[in-house]
Amino acid sequence: MTTLTNKIDFAVIISVKHANPNGDPLNGNRPRYDYDGNGEISDVALKRKIRNRLMDMKKAIFVQSDDKRVDDYPSLRSRAEGVLSAEQRKYENTFRTAACATWVDVRAFGQVFAFSGGAGNASGVSIGIRGPVSLHPAFSVVPVLDRVSSIQITKSVSGEGDGTKKASDTMGMKHRVDHGVYVFYGSMNPHLASNTGFSDEDAEDIKEALKTLFRNDASSARPEGSMEVNKLYWWKHNNPNGQYSSAKVHRLLQIAVKPGIDEPKGIEDYDIVLNTLPGLACEVIDGE
C-alpha cells in the first residue's frame, strides 16, 4: 500500500438546529463560542466523531471513547501494551512503525505516547508522532450567542437519599443552539503521510467519515437529525506539494447570509459561492 500521493484540502458545511454542537465544560456545558459570539466546535470534538465513524467502518482505532470501546482495554497504555508486542515497544522506531501500521487514527492524526515506566521500557516511553491530517475548529457563519436557548430541567426521582424529599441533583440546565451553520477546513500532507504510512485508501476512509459525520452520533444534546453535513468540498492537487497553499484553497469557499434576511433559519437562507483556481478541481459531495 503506497502512502498518500497528492496533497488534499477539504471543507465541510454543517447545519445545526436545536442542538448543542459542542458543550464547554468551563461554561456550564453551554455551546462553545468565540469572543465574537460565533459558535465553535473544537478540532478535538471533530476528530472524535471521525474516529467514531471509522470504528463503525470496522477500522482499528487507538483513541477510543469509553462509550464506544470495542475491546477490553480501559486505558491508552493498556491498549498499547496489549496490542503491541514487547519487542515492538522496545525501541522508539519499532514502536512508531507498529503503532502507525496498527491504528488508522495514529497514522492520520498522530499521537503522543507518554507512559511512565513499563510499556516495554523500565524508564517509560515518550514518543510523539506527527500526523498528516490537520483539522481546523468549526465556526459558525454568523454569531450564535443570541440563538442559544437554556432551559431548566428536573428529574422525577432523586439520585440519592430516601426519596422523602427532592435532592439538589434533581435540578439541571440544558442548552442548545436554535440554528447555526458551521464550517470547518482541513488538509492532508503527503510528506507527513510518508512518515506514518497514511495512504490514499486511508484518505478515502476519512472522506467517507466526513460525509457521514453525524451517523450514530445522536444524544440528548444532539437529537437525531439535529446536526447534518450539508456539503463536503474535496480538492485533490496534482502533486505532493500542492498547486496552491491551503489558505488560498480554503478561501475559495465563501458563505454569507442572503441579502434581506435578518434572521436565518436554515441552510437555504445562505448564499454559498465556490470560486475556482486554474487547474484545481473540486469534488462537491452531499452529506448523508
Helices and strands as residue ranges (DSSP letters): E 8-19, E 23-24, G 25-27, E 30-31, E 38-41, H 43-56, G 66-68, H 76-83, H 92-102, H 104-109, E 110-115, E 125-130, E 133-135, E 138-143, G 145-147, E 148-154, G 168-170, E 171-188, H 190-196, H 200-211, E 227-236, H 246-250, E 253-257, G 267-269, E 270-274, E 282-286
